[in-house]
Amino acid sequence: MTIIAFALALLFSLLLWGVSHLFQPRFAGREQVVMTWSFGGFPTWTAPPRVALAFTPVLGTLMCFATAAMVAFATPDEERGDAVPAVGVIGALFLAIHAGHLWFAARSNVR
């Protein structure tokens, strides 16, 4: 089960970086990319494209591998099989958040 947990972490890490790679051409001419919006829909924080494309993949990779390490080293053997899906859930959440964020940021008119 330990190998499966780390394989899931690696898979979701690669998927996160892949999403950034797919969106990179959309931000090529921009100086800033919207990172957060207010409830009124106005940008409240922007970052350079390299930061925007790397922020969530770095955070997601760290979280996925930290969760895999907890599954591998902090979960009793008899419960490890039940804990492995947590890596996939966390990875899927980060992937959905990252793809959604970049999709909305690409549609914004901030240059």
Buried (B, 14 or more C-beta within 10 A) or exposed (E): BBEBBBEBBBBBBEBBBEBBEEBEEBBEEBEBBBBEBEEEEEBEEBBEBEEBBBBBBEBBBEBBBEBBBBBBEEBEEEEBEEBBBBBBEBBBEBBEBBBEBBEEBBEBEEE
